Amino acid sequence: MGYDVLTGEQREIRDLVRTLARERIAPRAAEIDATHEFPWDVVELYREHGLFGLFHEERFGGTGTGTLLSLVAIEEVSKVCATSGLILAVQELGSLGLKLSGSEEQQARWLPRLASGEVLCAYALTEAGSGSDSAAMRTTARREGDEYVLDGSKRFITNAGVAGLYTVFAKTDPQAGHAGISTFLVEPGTPGFEVARLEPKMGIAGSTTGELVFDAMRVPAANRLGEEGTGFRLAMRILDRSRPGVAAQALGIAQGATDYALEYARSRETMGRPIAQHQLIAAKLADMETKTEAARGLLYRFGHMCDAGVDDAELTKASAMAKLYCGDVAMEVTTEAVQILGGYGYIKEYPVERMMRDAKITQIYEGTQEVQRLVIAREMLREQRALVGAGVG
Ligand SMILES: Cc1cc2nc3c(=O)[nH]c(=O)nc-3n(C[C@H](O)[C@H](O)[C@H](O)COP(=O)(O)OP(=O)(O)OC[C@H]3O[C@@H](n4cnc5c(N)ncnc54)[C@H](O)[C@@H]3O)c2cc1C
């Protein structure tokens, strides 16, 4: 067995997820992609084996096994099916508001149902006119007695129509910019709530991406997460912790594509030898493997940091770097995998064209790569570094 950064207990759980991915999810991946149907059978598999619990503490019915292992689980599943990996990642994304800002009562009511997977969840920040510039959102929440009245809409929301709980951001004080945003827990049966449409997409085809409409939708004030005006800060804290889930999805896609291309290159022969023995192909394989391993280093570092309890402030840059690098590596590696398979790479009978389509979204959602670069540079500019020599300027 090669060098492994995981402990024995972590390896056992990783191996269980790996086996489920290989035996139960991989055979479904092409069909999920072709039918664009949300894979409830995969959700059921996760429920049966307690995989949603990987994201939660023991007191809420989770495994309490920490962040690193939860990322490894997303990676393992995404090696064979990015849609199925995303289901795990979004269960974390949609739970984080409750974990970071929920009252004891809110947490006790919802977290056990999220940890068991009885309820799926979603995170609703983006609107038609506000993606990267999320503070420009137009959805409003007006206080009326013990309720808030929400009006507006959210676009591109993963798990739309399948989630039983939505974390929704809305302006309680439209004049106050970032400081005027608040967060609400919304259940889909609420009058005035509608999933208006689902988007056909390039990849992650089994995942639903939809528009939510709130038309004078009333939610009890008890459904507000945290204080009024703390929503923007919470949205960003959530993303700091959830972006690595996208990074793990990207890493899994990259590893899956590398492994497939390697096997193909071993057996496909041209000019009298396996293509893996042509130097130009060997160089591609070497670069794919090296970049994927480097991406894993950044991602697992983030997992270790979380499990070591480092300050939130330190997570921002580590999270953005992991998401940026893993996403870019996934796109690059899957493109090369298609190239290594030649014409077969472009054909749906082989999985690498799906992997390439799936990889693209990891450069876009939960903050585009451009936004990650802005975040990383901003954090760098805040740091005080000891300069070598006399300094600059
Ligand atoms: C399949 C899918 C699932 C999604 N799931 C969710 C979800 O569950 N919840 C949710 O809230 N949202 C979700 N999103 C939304 C996603 O996070 C946004 O699409 C993304 O953040 C980009 O926003 P935008 O599409 O409005 O692009 P824009 O913000 O309009 O950006 C357009 C381009 O300009 C660049 N750009 C923007 N601002 C700057 C800048 N200051 N400097 C340099 N470049 C800049 C961007 O990087 C991008 O290349 C999802 C999107 C998709 C496609």
The ligand as an SDF file (V2000), in Angstrom:
LIG
                    3D

 53 58  0  0  0  0  0  0  0  0999 V2000
  -25.3090   24.5880  -12.4780 C   0  0  0  0  0  0  0  0  0  0  0  0
  -25.2830   25.7450  -11.5340 C   0  0  0  0  0  0  0  0  0  0  0  0
  -25.5720   25.5600  -10.1920 C   0  0  0  0  0  0  0  0  0  0  0  0
  -25.5820   26.6340   -9.3060 C   0  0  0  0  0  0  0  0  0  0  0  0
  -25.9490   26.4310   -7.9970 N   0  0  0  0  0  0  0  0  0  0  0  0
  -26.1310   27.5170   -7.1940 C   0  0  0  0  0  0  0  0  0  0  0  0
  -26.6990   27.3710   -5.8860 C   0  0  0  0  0  0  0  0  0  0  0  0
  -26.9880   26.2610   -5.4360 O   0  0  0  0  0  0  0  0  0  0  0  0
  -26.9180   28.4810   -5.1500 N   0  0  0  0  0  0  0  0  0  0  0  0
  -26.6090   29.7280   -5.5980 C   0  0  0  0  0  0  0  0  0  0  0  0
  -26.8450   30.6890   -4.8750 O   0  0  0  0  0  0  0  0  0  0  0  0
  -26.0620   29.9090   -6.8270 N   0  0  0  0  0  0  0  0  0  0  0  0
  -25.8140   28.8380   -7.6220 C   0  0  0  0  0  0  0  0  0  0  0  0
  -25.2930   29.0040   -8.8910 N   0  0  0  0  0  0  0  0  0  0  0  0
  -24.9370   30.3370   -9.3350 C   0  0  0  0  0  0  0  0  0  0  0  0
  -23.4300   30.5540   -9.5020 C   0  0  0  0  0  0  0  0  0  0  0  0
  -22.8020   30.5980   -8.2360 O   0  0  0  0  0  0  0  0  0  0  0  0
  -23.2320   31.8290  -10.3250 C   0  0  0  0  0  0  0  0  0  0  0  0
  -23.6670   31.5560  -11.6440 O   0  0  0  0  0  0  0  0  0  0  0  0
  -21.7990   32.3140  -10.3130 C   0  0  0  0  0  0  0  0  0  0  0  0
  -21.4570   32.7730   -9.0390 O   0  0  0  0  0  0  0  0  0  0  0  0
  -21.5420   33.4170  -11.3210 C   0  0  0  0  0  0  0  0  0  0  0  0
  -22.5340   34.4010  -11.2900 O   0  0  0  0  0  0  0  0  0  0  0  0
  -23.2190   34.8870  -12.6590 P   0  0  0  0  0  0  0  0  0  0  0  0
  -23.6590   33.6740  -13.3720 O   0  0  0  0  0  0  0  0  0  0  0  0
  -24.2060   35.9300  -12.3420 O   0  0  0  0  0  0  0  0  0  0  0  0
  -22.0260   35.5170  -13.4880 O   0  0  0  0  0  0  0  0  0  0  0  0
  -21.5270   37.0420  -13.4080 P   0  0  0  0  0  0  0  0  0  0  0  0
  -21.3480   37.4430  -11.9920 O   0  0  0  0  0  0  0  0  0  0  0  0
  -22.4020   37.8680  -14.2720 O   0  0  0  0  0  0  0  0  0  0  0  0
  -20.1030   36.9150  -14.0770 O   0  0  0  0  0  0  0  0  0  0  0  0
  -19.9110   36.8350  -15.4980 C   0  0  0  0  0  0  0  0  0  0  0  0
  -18.4060   36.7690  -15.7560 C   0  0  0  0  0  0  0  0  0  0  0  0
  -17.7680   37.9580  -15.2620 O   0  0  0  0  0  0  0  0  0  0  0  0
  -16.7560   37.6000  -14.3160 C   0  0  0  0  0  0  0  0  0  0  0  0
  -16.7240   38.6230  -13.2730 N   0  0  0  0  0  0  0  0  0  0  0  0
  -17.7720   39.0820  -12.5310 C   0  0  0  0  0  0  0  0  0  0  0  0
  -17.3620   40.0130  -11.6680 N   0  0  0  0  0  0  0  0  0  0  0  0
  -16.0170   40.1480  -11.8530 C   0  0  0  0  0  0  0  0  0  0  0  0
  -14.9990   40.9490  -11.2510 C   0  0  0  0  0  0  0  0  0  0  0  0
  -15.2710   41.8030  -10.2470 N   0  0  0  0  0  0  0  0  0  0  0  0
  -13.7290   40.8360  -11.7010 N   0  0  0  0  0  0  0  0  0  0  0  0
  -13.4240   39.9680  -12.7000 C   0  0  0  0  0  0  0  0  0  0  0  0
  -14.3530   39.1730  -13.3140 N   0  0  0  0  0  0  0  0  0  0  0  0
  -15.6160   39.2670  -12.8760 C   0  0  0  0  0  0  0  0  0  0  0  0
  -17.1700   36.2430  -13.7860 C   0  0  0  0  0  0  0  0  0  0  0  0
  -16.0680   35.5430  -13.2480 O   0  0  0  0  0  0  0  0  0  0  0  0
  -17.7280   35.6080  -15.0390 C   0  0  0  0  0  0  0  0  0  0  0  0
  -16.6720   35.1090  -15.8350 O   0  0  0  0  0  0  0  0  0  0  0  0
  -25.2360   27.9360   -9.7760 C   0  0  0  0  0  0  0  0  0  0  0  0
  -24.9100   28.1150  -11.1320 C   0  0  0  0  0  0  0  0  0  0  0  0
  -24.9500   27.0550  -12.0080 C   0  0  0  0  0  0  0  0  0  0  0  0
  -24.6440   27.2960  -13.4680 C   0  0  0  0  0  0  0  0  0  0  0  0
  1  2  1  0
  2  3  1  0
  2 52  2  0
  3  4  2  0
  4  5  1  0
  4 50  1  0
  5  6  2  0
  6  7  1  0
  6 13  1  0
  7  8  2  0
  7  9  1  0
  9 10  1  0
 10 11  2  0
 10 12  1  0
 12 13  2  0
 13 14  1  0
 14 15  1  0
 14 50  1  0
 15 16  1  0
 16 17  1  0
 16 18  1  0
 18 19  1  0
 18 20  1  0
 20 21  1  0
 20 22  1  0
 22 23  1  0
 23 24  1  0
 24 25  2  0
 24 26  1  0
 24 27  1  0
 27 28  1  0
 28 29  2  0
 28 30  1  0
 28 31  1  0
 31 32  1  0
 32 33  1  0
 33 34  1  0
 33 48  1  0
 34 35  1  0
 35 36  1  0
 35 46  1  0
 36 37  1  0
 36 45  1  0
 37 38  2  0
 38 39  1  0
 39 40  1  0
 39 45  2  0
 40 41  1  0
 40 42  2  0
 42 43  1  0
 43 44  2  0
 44 45  1  0
 46 47  1  0
 46 48  1  0
 48 49  1  0
 50 51  2  0
 51 52  1  0
 52 53  1  0
M  END
$$$$
